[in-house]
């Protein structure tokens, strides 16, 4: 199964790109707790290589940025984690979720074609008309070798009726928009190609990423309450900063730069 899927992923790639993502860097499982946890364990054991990737048909313990559950019926969606080697430029590491959103979002919009445009909800969600289409979770490991584990869940062939009733108004899928099934492995191949071509270069040359995200900023102009560390901040979403941080205009006319947040409330 893994060999067959790998062949689908690299179909149409150049020899150079295929050489950077050989079969031994890829593992697919029918079910796992979390692809991020699987890959984190590999990294912590010192056995990981750049661009190692774990994908699954179903996750029993899939989670979002704050530990939120991310579940879907088996085989419907694209669920995977990718290991990216980190260099010493730590000030660039917070840009990784946005790089991932840009890469995934560009692939998705190429499938959607003219018309609908994605929205980027800082720091880790992609939406279509306000409904969640994809989630991104980036976790870093420093020892024995620095890696970022980029976990991505993309709703591909999920049917509306398969969602729990409480999620039907806030989640969507490619199937719901284009009316037919898409190949998960074609999409994964396009996304992995994006990382091979643009990481780490576009974490330094960040302009194209910002140019894509800023017009799609879902939180721009919205009233927000944000918990960052031990503090709460209130104000209006005022855009995305040069390093991907959220800008918040406070009630006194000042600005706060939010690099990370434990909770975001709208309204």
VOPAGU-2260 file (C-alpha; in pm, 1 decimal, decimal comma):
REM VOPAGU-2260
SITE   aa  ch    i         X         Y         Z
SITE  UNK   A    0       0,0       0,0       0,0
SITE  UNK   A    1     271,9     248,0      95,7
SITE  UNK   A    2     463,8     180,8    -228,2
SITE  UNK   A    3     155,3     233,5    -441,1
SITE  UNK   A    4      62,8     558,2    -264,8
SITE  UNK   A    5     419,9     687,6    -288,4
SITE  UNK   A    6     415,7     624,1    -664,3
SITE  UNK   A    7      93,9     829,2    -687,8
SITE  UNK   A    8     243,0    1111,5    -483,4
SITE  UNK   A    9     552,8    1153,3    -703,4
SITE  UNK   A   10     375,9    1096,5   -1035,7
SITE  UNK   A   11     491,3    1366,1   -1278,8
SITE  UNK   A   12     774,2    1490,6   -1056,1
SITE  UNK   A   13    1119,5    1563,3   -1187,7
SITE  UNK   A   14    1391,4    1310,0   -1109,2
SITE  UNK   A   15    1559,2    1563,4    -880,2
SITE  UNK   A   16    1247,0    1619,4    -672,0
SITE  UNK   A   17    1167,9    1247,8    -653,9
SITE  UNK   A   18    1522,5    1181,4    -530,8
SITE  UNK   A   19    1461,2    1416,9    -237,0
SITE  UNK   A   20    1149,2    1223,5    -132,3
SITE  UNK   A   21    1236,7     853,9    -168,7
SITE  UNK   A   22    1007,6     571,9     -61,6
SITE  UNK   A   23    1197,4     519,4     264,8
SITE  UNK   A   24    1098,2     872,6     373,5
SITE  UNK   A   25     727,1     791,4     349,2
SITE  UNK   A   26     498,2     585,9     569,5
SITE  UNK   A   27     122,1     545,9     536,1
SITE  UNK   A   28     -98,6     378,7     794,9
SITE  UNK   A   29    -467,5     302,5     800,6
SITE  UNK   A   30    -511,7     424,7    1156,3
SITE  UNK   A   31    -295,2     594,0    1415,8
SITE  UNK   A   32    -334,3     812,2    1721,0
SITE  UNK   A   33    -171,9    1117,5    1562,9
SITE  UNK   A   34      64,3    1150,1    1268,2
SITE  UNK   A   35     235,5    1436,0    1452,6
SITE  UNK   A   36     299,2    1211,9    1753,2
SITE  UNK   A   37     433,5     935,7    1528,5
SITE  UNK   A   38     676,3    1169,0    1358,9
SITE  UNK   A   39     774,1    1341,2    1684,5
SITE  UNK   A   40     871,4    1002,9    1827,0
SITE  UNK   A   41    1086,3     934,4    1521,6
SITE  UNK   A   42    1260,7    1271,3    1554,3
SITE  UNK   A   43    1322,0    1231,0    1928,1
SITE  UNK   A   44    1474,6     888,7    1868,8
SITE  UNK   A   45    1728,6    1045,0    1631,5
SITE  UNK   A   46    1603,6     839,0    1336,8
SITE  UNK   A   47    1430,1    1113,4    1137,3
SITE  UNK   A   48    1548,1    1250,8     804,5
SITE  UNK   A   49    1448,9    1576,8     633,2
SITE  UNK   A   50    1111,3    1544,1     460,2
SITE  UNK   A   51    1011,2    1226,9     638,9
SITE  UNK   A   52     633,5    1205,4     608,5
SITE  UNK   A   53     364,7    1006,3     787,2
SITE  UNK   A   54       8,8     995,8     652,3
SITE  UNK   A   55    -300,5     818,8     780,5
SITE  UNK   A   56    -654,2     737,5     671,7
SITE  UNK   A   57    -779,7     797,4    1025,4
SITE  UNK   A   58    -650,5     954,6    1346,4
SITE  UNK   A   59    -794,5     858,6    1682,6
SITE  UNK   A   60    -616,3    1139,1    1868,5
SITE  UNK   A   61    -578,9    1406,5    1601,2
SITE  UNK   A   62    -549,2    1748,3    1756,6
SITE  UNK   A   63    -534,0    2114,6    1670,3
SITE  UNK   A   64    -305,3    2386,7    1797,8
SITE  UNK   A   65    -449,2    2388,2    2153,3
SITE  UNK   A   66    -520,2    2017,4    2163,3
SITE  UNK   A   67    -858,7    2050,5    1987,8
SITE  UNK   A   68    -974,9    1723,9    1832,6
SITE  UNK   A   69    -950,4    1680,9    1454,8
SITE  UNK   A   70   -1137,5    1371,4    1336,7
SITE  UNK   A   71   -1287,5    1256,1    1008,4
SITE  UNK   A   72   -1427,8     930,2     865,8
SITE  UNK   A   73   -1150,8     695,0     746,3
SITE  UNK   A   74   -1012,2     759,7     399,9
SITE  UNK   A   75   -1201,6    1081,8     333,1
SITE  UNK   A   76    -943,4    1344,1     413,5
SITE  UNK   A   77    -574,8    1417,4     386,2
SITE  UNK   A   78    -405,4    1373,7     724,6
SITE  UNK   A   79     -28,6    1390,6     737,7
SITE  UNK   A   80     280,4    1525,7     911,2
SITE  UNK   A   81     605,0    1636,5     748,7
SITE  UNK   A   82     947,7    1675,5     914,3
SITE  UNK   A   83    1136,1    1991,9     820,0
SITE  UNK   A   84    1496,6    2045,4     934,0
SITE  UNK   A   85    1548,8    2371,1    1122,8
SITE  UNK   A   86    1856,2    2590,8    1099,5
SITE  UNK   A   87    1988,6    2840,8    1351,7
SITE  UNK   A   88    1771,2    3129,5    1232,4
SITE  UNK   A   89    1520,8    3092,7    1514,4
SITE  UNK   A   90    1359,3    3426,5    1441,5
SITE  UNK   A   91    1228,6    3270,4    1118,0
SITE  UNK   A   92    1067,4    2968,3    1282,7
SITE  UNK   A   93     736,8    3147,1    1366,4
SITE  UNK   A   94     686,7    3199,0     992,2
SITE  UNK   A   95     645,6    2827,1     928,6
SITE  UNK   A   96     266,4    2803,2     987,0
SITE  UNK   A   97     218,5    3081,8     732,4
SITE  UNK   A   98     450,7    2917,9     482,5
SITE  UNK   A   99     246,5    2598,5     522,0
SITE  UNK   A  100     -81,0    2790,8     478,0
SITE  UNK   A  101      54,5    2952,2     160,9
SITE  UNK   A  102     168,1    2620,2      13,2
SITE  UNK   A  103    -151,3    2433,0     101,9
SITE  UNK   A  104    -372,2    2727,4       7,2
SITE  UNK   A  105    -211,4    2770,6    -333,7
SITE  UNK   A  106    -267,2    2403,0    -411,5
SITE  UNK   A  107    -628,7    2415,5    -294,2
SITE  UNK   A  108    -709,8    2727,3    -494,6
SITE  UNK   A  109    -563,3    2566,5    -807,4
SITE  UNK   A  110    -813,6    2282,8    -760,7
SITE  UNK   A  111   -1106,2    2513,8    -685,5
SITE  UNK   A  112   -1035,6    2721,2    -996,0
SITE  UNK   A  113   -1176,2    3072,1   -1055,7
SITE  UNK   A  114   -1423,9    3199,5    -803,2
SITE  UNK   A  115   -1392,6    3116,1    -434,9
SITE  UNK   A  116   -1086,3    3239,4    -253,3
SITE  UNK   A  117    -960,0    3097,6      70,8
SITE  UNK   A  118    -942,8    3289,6     397,0
SITE  UNK   A  119    -647,8    3252,8     632,9
SITE  UNK   A  120    -748,5    3257,4     998,7
SITE  UNK   A  121    -439,1    3339,0    1203,8
SITE  UNK   A  122    -242,6    3141,3    1291,9
SITE  UNK   A  123    -334,5    2801,6    1156,3
SITE  UNK   A  124    -668,1    2759,2     975,2
SITE  UNK   A  125    -778,9    2787,9     613,5
SITE  UNK   A  126   -1145,5    2870,5     558,0
SITE  UNK   A  127   -1390,6    2888,3     269,2
SITE  UNK   A  128   -1664,2    3143,7     325,6
SITE  UNK   A  129   -1597,2    3128,5     696,6
SITE  UNK   A  130   -1605,3    2747,2     723,6
SITE  UNK   A  131   -1295,3    2548,6     812,9
SITE  UNK   A  132   -1133,5    2356,9     529,4
SITE  UNK   A  133    -786,5    2287,2     670,7
SITE  UNK   A  134    -591,4    2305,1     993,4
SITE  UNK   A  135    -216,7    2334,3    1042,7
SITE  UNK   A  136     -21,3    2243,6    1355,3
SITE  UNK   A  137     353,5    2311,6    1376,9
SITE  UNK   A  138     551,8    2158,1    1665,7
SITE  UNK   A  139     926,4    2194,1    1712,9
SITE  UNK   A  140    1181,4    1952,1    1853,0
SITE  UNK   A  141    1531,2    2074,0    1947,0
SITE  UNK   A  142    1703,7    1749,1    2046,3
SITE  UNK   A  143    1884,9    1553,7    1920,3
SITE  UNK   A  144    1842,4    1754,9    1597,3
SITE  UNK   A  145    1615,4    2059,1    1548,5
SITE  UNK   A  146    1308,7    1975,4    1341,4
SITE  UNK   A  147     967,3    2126,7    1281,2
SITE  UNK   A  148     683,2    1879,5    1250,8
SITE  UNK   A  149     415,5    2028,5    1025,3
SITE  UNK   A  150      84,4    1851,6    1073,5
SITE  UNK   A  151    -188,6    1921,6     818,9
SITE  UNK   A  152    -550,2    1811,2     804,4
SITE  UNK   A  153    -731,4    1896,6     481,2
SITE  UNK   A  154   -1098,2    1810,6     427,0
SITE  UNK   A  155   -1094,0    1654,5      81,6
SITE  UNK   A  156   -1380,1    1408,3      17,5
SITE  UNK   A  157   -1578,5    1461,1     336,7
SITE  UNK   A  158   -1956,0    1477,9     284,6
SITE  UNK   A  159   -2162,1    1738,2     466,1
SITE  UNK   A  160   -2383,2    1471,1     624,7
SITE  UNK   A  161   -2076,7    1294,6     767,4
SITE  UNK   A  162   -1998,5    1589,1     991,2
SITE  UNK   A  163   -2138,4    1596,6    1344,7
SITE  UNK   A  164   -2441,2    1830,7    1352,0
SITE  UNK   A  165   -2253,7    2083,9    1565,2
SITE  UNK   A  166   -1983,2    2119,4    1296,8
SITE  UNK   A  167   -2194,6    2141,9     982,9
SITE  UNK   A  168   -2216,8    2520,3     994,5
SITE  UNK   A  169   -1844,6    2572,6    1058,0
SITE  UNK   A  170   -1664,9    2310,8     845,4
SITE  UNK   A  171   -1652,4    2227,9     475,2
SITE  UNK   A  172   -1458,4    2018,6     222,4
SITE  UNK   A  173   -1334,7    2028,9    -135,1
SITE  UNK   A  174   -1605,1    1776,4    -224,6
SITE  UNK   A  175   -1874,0    2016,8    -108,0
SITE  UNK   A  176   -1736,4    2288,7    -337,4
SITE  UNK   A  177   -1647,1    2104,8    -655,9
SITE  UNK   A  178   -1907,9    1828,5    -639,4
SITE  UNK   A  179   -1678,2    1535,3    -701,1
SITE  UNK   A  180   -1399,8    1345,2    -530,5
SITE  UNK   A  181   -1035,9    1454,0    -552,3
SITE  UNK   A  182    -725,3    1237,5    -530,1
SITE  UNK   A  183    -575,6    1278,0    -185,3
SITE  UNK   A  184    -238,1    1161,0    -316,7
SITE  UNK   A  185    -228,9    1408,2    -603,9
SITE  UNK   A  186    -297,8    1685,7    -353,9
SITE  UNK   A  187     -31,9    1552,8    -117,1
SITE  UNK   A  188     218,4    1537,5    -401,7
SITE  UNK   A  189     149,3    1900,9    -489,7
SITE  UNK   A  190     187,5    2008,6    -126,7
SITE  UNK   A  191     513,1    1817,1     -71,1
SITE  UNK   A  192     648,9    1963,5    -395,6
SITE  UNK   A  193     567,8    2306,5    -254,8
SITE  UNK   A  194     777,3    2242,6      54,6
SITE  UNK   A  195    1063,8    2096,7    -150,2
SITE  UNK   A  196    1064,7    2406,6    -370,1
SITE  UNK   A  197    1005,5    2679,2    -112,3
SITE  UNK   A  198    1146,4    2564,3     223,2
SITE  UNK   A  199    1350,2    2715,7     378,0
SITE  UNK   A  200    1398,7    2991,5     118,9
SITE  UNK   A  201    1054,9    3146,6     160,0
SITE  UNK   A  202    1091,7    3174,3     536,9
SITE  UNK   A  203    1362,3    3433,3     463,6
SITE  UNK   A  204    1212,9    3576,2     141,9
SITE  UNK   A  205     877,0    3607,0     314,2
SITE  UNK   A  206     718,6    3869,4      88,7
SITE  UNK   A  207     530,6    3629,3    -141,4
SITE  UNK   A  208     381,3    3451,5     160,5
SITE  UNK   A  209     261,4    3779,0     312,6
SITE  UNK   A  210     127,9    3895,4     -24,4
SITE  UNK   A  211     -89,2    3584,3     -34,9
SITE  UNK   A  212    -203,7    3585,5     328,9
SITE  UNK   A  213    -278,1    3953,1     386,6
SITE  UNK   A  214    -568,1    3985,2     136,5
SITE  UNK   A  215    -713,9    3667,1     286,5
SITE  UNK   A  216    -682,7    3772,3     651,9
SITE  UNK   A  217   -1003,8    3644,8     811,2
SITE  UNK   A  218    -951,6    3834,9    1138,7
SITE  UNK   A  219    -887,5    4174,7     981,3
SITE  UNK   A  220   -1121,9    4435,9    1127,9
SITE  UNK   A  221   -1288,4    4192,5    1366,9
SITE  UNK   A  222   -1333,4    4257,9    1739,1
SITE  UNK   A  223   -1104,7    4014,2    1918,2
SITE  UNK   A  224   -1018,9    3901,6    2269,7
SITE  UNK   A  225    -686,3    3719,5    2273,4
SITE  UNK   A  226    -510,2    3533,1    2551,5
SITE  UNK   A  227    -135,0    3528,6    2498,1
SITE  UNK   A  228      62,2    3384,7    2786,1
SITE  UNK   A  229    -100,4    3509,2    3106,1
SITE  UNK   A  230    -247,7    3825,3    2953,7
SITE  UNK   A  231    -569,3    3905,1    2770,3
SITE  UNK   A  232    -570,7    4166,2    2494,0
SITE  UNK   A  233    -875,4    4324,6    2334,2
SITE  UNK   A  234    -909,5    4522,2    2015,3
SITE  UNK   A  235    -957,9    4498,8    1640,0
SITE  UNK   A  236    -762,5    4272,7    1408,3
SITE  UNK   A  237    -524,9    4507,6    1226,2
SITE  UNK   A  238    -346,6    4275,3     986,1
SITE  UNK   A  239     -43,6    4051,3     973,3
SITE  UNK   A  240     305,2    4177,0    1064,6
SITE  UNK   A  241     630,4    4123,1     879,8
SITE  UNK   A  242     707,2    3800,2    1066,2
SITE  UNK   A  243     353,3    3666,2    1050,4
SITE  UNK   A  244     246,0    3798,2    1391,0
SITE  UNK   A  245    -111,9    3915,4    1444,1
SITE  UNK   A  246    -150,3    4293,0    1481,9
SITE  UNK   A  247    -415,9    4409,2    1725,0
SITE  UNK   A  248    -536,7    4770,2    1748,4
SITE  UNK   A  249    -631,6    4830,6    2110,4
SITE  UNK   A  250    -910,9    5054,5    2238,1
SITE  UNK   A  251    -663,9    5332,3    2320,9
SITE  UNK   A  252    -536,4    5345,0    1961,9
SITE  UNK   A  253    -216,5    5152,6    2027,3
SITE  UNK   A  254    -101,2    4832,0    1863,8
SITE  UNK   A  255      -3,2    4497,0    2009,9
SITE  UNK   A  256     190,1    4231,4    1821,3
SITE  UNK   A  257      70,9    3880,3    1905,6
SITE  UNK   A  258     329,4    3614,0    1824,4
SITE  UNK   A  259     139,4    3322,9    1979,1
SITE  UNK   A  260    -197,9    3283,0    2144,0
SITE  UNK   A  261    -363,6    3022,9    2360,1
SITE  UNK   A  262    -716,7    3145,1    2287,9
SITE  UNK   A  263    -886,5    3376,9    2038,6
SITE  UNK   A  264   -1244,3    3493,8    2079,4
SITE  UNK   A  265   -1432,6    3694,1    1819,5
SITE  UNK   A  266   -1701,9    3950,2    1884,9
